[in-house]
């Protein structure tokens, strides 16, 4: 689960598209009682609980459920208690919106107790992460796997953004399908050609990354590029995630570099203009068990929808069919700089159009159409 106003993930994009023609109730992440002791942000989130159902846009409604107990993501009996609390309140919200025989979309792996409780005609688990990898090996990881597997057994369909998750049987039932990340083409089609004012003091070439600035990024590589090419401006767009001390140290080091710019989080409607004004877009990730799961990350098709060339330091199995005019890949940091240089020097209107066509063929609307066809075929 996540809040609607957090950095946008696949669940936000899918529900935004569905809400144009369907009534959608988006249940936000419950406040963790333990986190209330840690700071003001959770108390601010708690205030939304008392607002009830909030209308956001189109047919999209938001609901913040009451607080839950910590540990429910890996301790089964706590998860059972948490889900019973959620079920009670979400049922009331569903009744208030008069949602009868809905389609239940589950993005949070601990939500198995909710499946089958709303007289839903179809239940879907949409898995966009290898959740177990975010926990250390041992009881916590084992607990996450157990809880997720219970959910997978109950739902009618599992859709995973990575083929590796399916191949390794980490996310698998008899109706499991690959549904990669997509892109909100409507946002890019509606975007103008206005260069954001923040770029007025940032000259070209602008080399950028868009997304959460969390622990998965290869900050050493970003710092290397910034140091070796002081004539390039490195633009980082997105919220800085909470992380460990090493992560914070890298962020502070990068902030000291005159050619590195942190522009913060942007609304989905703003992002297209920010991406269009970049010259090359980066996918700089640490090599890890998590990066090995990549099919294509969320921002891949967003970069292409803006017509931008991509340079990646991880192999993207879902992008193997594309040539270097779309994405260049190397694990060598010296070659990484060379590939950025090639992307800068070998662009054209024709290649920009080519990338945009690829993005249009991989929109979230097309992903939803595929899901609808798979569900309909299974019902026959």
Secondary structure in CASP SS format (residue, H / E / C, confidence):
PFRMAT SS
TARGET T0000
AUTHOR 0000-0000-0000
METHOD secondary structure of the structure
MODEL  1
X C 1.00
X C 1.00
X C 1.00
X C 1.00
X C 1.00
X C 1.00
X C 1.00
X C 1.00
X C 1.00
X H 1.00
X H 1.00
X H 1.00
X H 1.00
X H 1.00
X H 1.00
X H 1.00
X H 1.00
X H 1.00
X C 1.00
X C 1.00
X C 1.00
X C 1.00
X C 1.00
X E 1.00
X E 1.00
X E 1.00
X E 1.00
X C 1.00
X C 1.00
X C 1.00
X C 1.00
X E 1.00
X H 1.00
X H 1.00
X H 1.00
X H 1.00
X H 1.00
X C 1.00
X C 1.00
X H 1.00
X H 1.00
X H 1.00
X H 1.00
X H 1.00
X H 1.00
X H 1.00
X H 1.00
X H 1.00
X H 1.00
X H 1.00
X H 1.00
X C 1.00
X E 1.00
X E 1.00
X E 1.00
X E 1.00
X E 1.00
X C 1.00
X C 1.00
X E 1.00
X E 1.00
X E 1.00
X E 1.00
X C 1.00
X C 1.00
X C 1.00
X C 1.00
X E 1.00
X C 1.00
X C 1.00
X C 1.00
X C 1.00
X C 1.00
X C 1.00
X C 1.00
X H 1.00
X H 1.00
X H 1.00
X H 1.00
X H 1.00
X H 1.00
X H 1.00
X H 1.00
X H 1.00
X H 1.00
X H 1.00
X H 1.00
X H 1.00
X H 1.00
X H 1.00
X H 1.00
X H 1.00
X H 1.00
X H 1.00
X H 1.00
X H 1.00
X C 1.00
X C 1.00
X C 1.00
X C 1.00
X C 1.00
X C 1.00
X E 1.00
X E 1.00
X E 1.00
X E 1.00
X C 1.00
X C 1.00
X C 1.00
X C 1.00
X H 1.00
X H 1.00
X H 1.00
X H 1.00
X C 1.00
X C 1.00
X C 1.00
X C 1.00
X C 1.00
X C 1.00
X C 1.00
X E 1.00
X E 1.00
X E 1.00
X E 1.00
X E 1.00
X E 1.00
X C 1.00
X C 1.00
X C 1.00
X H 1.00
X H 1.00
X H 1.00
X H 1.00
X C 1.00
X C 1.00
X C 1.00
X C 1.00
X H 1.00
X H 1.00
X H 1.00
X H 1.00
X H 1.00
X H 1.00
X H 1.00
X H 1.00
X H 1.00
X H 1.00
X H 1.00
X H 1.00
X H 1.00
X H 1.00
X H 1.00
X H 1.00
X C 1.00
X C 1.00
X E 1.00
X E 1.00
X E 1.00
X E 1.00
X C 1.00
X C 1.00
X H 1.00
X H 1.00
X H 1.00
X H 1.00
X H 1.00
X C 1.00
X C 1.00
X C 1.00
X C 1.00
X C 1.00
X C 1.00
X C 1.00
X C 1.00
X E 1.00
X E 1.00
X E 1.00
X C 1.00
X C 1.00
X C 1.00
X C 1.00
X E 1.00
X C 1.00
X H 1.00
X H 1.00
X H 1.00
X H 1.00
X H 1.00
X H 1.00
X C 1.00
X C 1.00
X C 1.00
X C 1.00
X C 1.00
X C 1.00
X H 1.00
X H 1.00
X H 1.00
X H 1.00
X H 1.00
X C 1.00
X C 1.00
X C 1.00
X C 1.00
X E 1.00
X E 1.00
X E 1.00
X E 1.00
X E 1.00
X C 1.00
X C 1.00
X E 1.00
X C 1.00
X C 1.00
X C 1.00
X E 1.00
X C 1.00
X H 1.00
X H 1.00
X H 1.00
X H 1.00
X H 1.00
X H 1.00
X H 1.00
X H 1.00
X H 1.00
X H 1.00
X C 1.00
X C 1.00
X C 1.00
X C 1.00
X E 1.00
X E 1.00
X E 1.00
X E 1.00
X E 1.00
X C 1.00
X C 1.00
X E 1.00
X C 1.00
X C 1.00
X C 1.00
X C 1.00
X H 1.00
X H 1.00
X H 1.00
X H 1.00
X H 1.00
X H 1.00
X H 1.00
X H 1.00
X H 1.00
X H 1.00
X H 1.00
X H 1.00
X C 1.00
X C 1.00
X C 1.00
X E 1.00
X E 1.00
X E 1.00
X E 1.00
X E 1.00
X C 1.00
X C 1.00
X C 1.00
X H 1.00
X H 1.00
X H 1.00
X H 1.00
X H 1.00
X H 1.00
X H 1.00
X H 1.00
X H 1.00
X C 1.00
X C 1.00
X C 1.00
X E 1.00
X E 1.00
X E 1.00
X E 1.00
X C 1.00
X E 1.00
X C 1.00
X C 1.00
X C 1.00
X C 1.00
X C 1.00
X H 1.00
X H 1.00
X H 1.00
X C 1.00
X C 1.00
X C 1.00
X C 1.00
X C 1.00
X H 1.00
X H 1.00
X H 1.00
X H 1.00
X H 1.00
X H 1.00
X H 1.00
X C 1.00
X C 1.00
X C 1.00
X E 1.00
X E 1.00
X E 1.00
X E 1.00
X C 1.00
X C 1.00
X C 1.00
X C 1.00
X H 1.00
X H 1.00
X H 1.00
X C 1.00
X C 1.00
X C 1.00
X C 1.00
X C 1.00
X C 1.00
X C 1.00
X E 1.00
X E 1.00
X E 1.00
X C 1.00
X C 1.00
X C 1.00
X H 1.00
X H 1.00
X H 1.00
X H 1.00
X H 1.00
X H 1.00
X H 1.00
X H 1.00
X H 1.00
X H 1.00
X H 1.00
X H 1.00
X H 1.00
X C 1.00
X C 1.00
X C 1.00
X H 1.00
X H 1.00
X H 1.00
X H 1.00
X H 1.00
X H 1.00
X H 1.00
X H 1.00
X H 1.00
X H 1.00
X H 1.00
X H 1.00
X C 1.00
X C 1.00
X E 1.00
X H 1.00
X H 1.00
X H 1.00
X H 1.00
X H 1.00
X H 1.00
X H 1.00
X H 1.00
X H 1.00
X H 1.00
X H 1.00
X H 1.00
X H 1.00
X H 1.00
X H 1.00
X H 1.00
X C 1.00
END
